[in-house]
Amino acid sequence: MLGGLDAALEWLTGNKVPLGEFISGVVDQITQGAPWLFDLISGVLGALVLGFTGALQWVHPLLMVGLVCALAWYLQRSAKLTVFVGAALLLIINMGYWGETMETLSMVVFATLTCVLIGVPIGIAAAHRPWLEATLRPLLDLMQTIPTFV
């Protein structure tokens, strides 16, 4: 009995569904269909990220630490949190990762804004159209369970 199950498991793991190749092909078709659109989006987002990164790096790192600590205090009114934020940022400076941290912060800010700009209108539309919500729900559930999308 177990021999048959082992053979079935071996067949299942040995014959992968080419999902990655399929998705790659779909993405290639989309990008080849409107390369100007994706070049425009990439150029605009790239310029925004570079500009925001430049603005963050223009401010002296110790002044930025003070501003972020002040913001942490203003938002939470917690001395422990403020000290932790300051110590963490000073450690980043000490380790020489300040520039990379500001680049990462810029990318996260613009990725978040992009998601909000796309997601909020779709969410509003889905709230007003039950058929759209019913269509999106399984797709969103699937995206939550696939590590690439998480």
N, C-alpha and C positions, 0 to 999 in steps of 0.2 A: 504494500500500500504506500509506504513512504517513498519507495523507489520511483513510483509514478509521480508523486508530488515533487520530489527532487528534480525529476526530469522536466516537469512543467515549470518549476521555478527557474531552472537553468535556461529553458527556452525563453521564458519571459524576460529574464535579465540579459540574455544574449541577443535578443532581437529588439533593440531600442526603437521607440517611436521617434521618427526624425522631426520632432517638434521644433528644435532649434534651427534646423535647416529651413523648415517651412516659414518660421517667423522671419528669419534672415532674408528669405526670398521675398516675402511680403514687404518688408522694410525697403529692400532694394527697389522693388517695383514702384513704391510710393515716392522714394527719393529721386528715381529716374524720371518719374512722371512730372514732377514740378521742382526741379533742382533750384530754380531761381527763388522759390518761396523759402526753401530750407536754408539757402545761402543768406537770404535777407534776415530770417529769424536768427540764424547763427551770428550774423554780423552785428545785429542790434543788441542781442543779449551779450555777446562778447564785449562790445564797446561799453555797455552799461556795467558789466562786471569789472572791466579794467578801470573805468572811471571811478567806481565806488571803492575799489581796492586802492587806487591812487589817493583818494580822499582819506581813507582810513590810515594809510601809511604816511600821509602828509602830517597828520597830528603826531606830535612827539609821543613815543610809547608810554612814558611815565605819566604824561597828561591824560592819555587815553585810559590808563589804569585808574587814575583818579576819577575820571568821568564815569567809567563803568561801575566803580565802587559807589559813587554818589547815586547812580541810577539804581543799583541794587539796594542801597539804603532807602531810597525814596519809595521803591516798589514794595519792599518787604519789612522795613523797619527792624532788621535783625542784625545785631552787631556780629554774631557768629558767621552769618552768611556773607556779610560784607568783608570780614577779615578773610574768609575762605576764598572769595572771588579775587580779592587783592593778591593773596598769596599764590593762587593758581596762575594769575596773569603775570606776576613777577617771575614765577618759575618758567613760564613760557619764554619770557624775555631772556632769562638766565641761560636757558638751553639753546637759544639762538633760533627759535621757531616763530618769532613775532611776525615776520613777513608772510610765512606760509599760513599762519593762523588768520591773518587779515584776508588773505586770498580765499581761504576756506570759508570764512565768515561771509565774504561777498557772494560766493557761489551759493551758499545756503540761503542767504537773504533773497537772491533773485530766483532760485529754484522754488522757494516758498511762495514768492509773489506770483510766479508763473503758474504754479499749481492752483493758487487761489483765483487768479484771473480765468483759468479754464474751468476749475471745479465748481465755483459758486454759480455761474450761469447754468451749467449742466444740472446742478443740484436743484436750482429753482425750477428749471424746465421739467425735471423729473417729478418734483413735488406737485406740479400742476397737470401732469400727464401720466396717469397710472400705467399706461402701456410702456412708456419710456422707463419708468421706475422698474417695472417688471422685467424689462429687457436688460437694464443696467445691473440689477441686483446680482444675478449669477456671475456676471463678468467681474464685478467688484469683489464678490466673495472669492472667486478664483484668484484674482490678483493678490488678495490678502494671504492666500495660502502658498503662493509660489515665492520662494526666497528672493528671486531676482527683483520682484516688485516691492518687497518689504523694505 
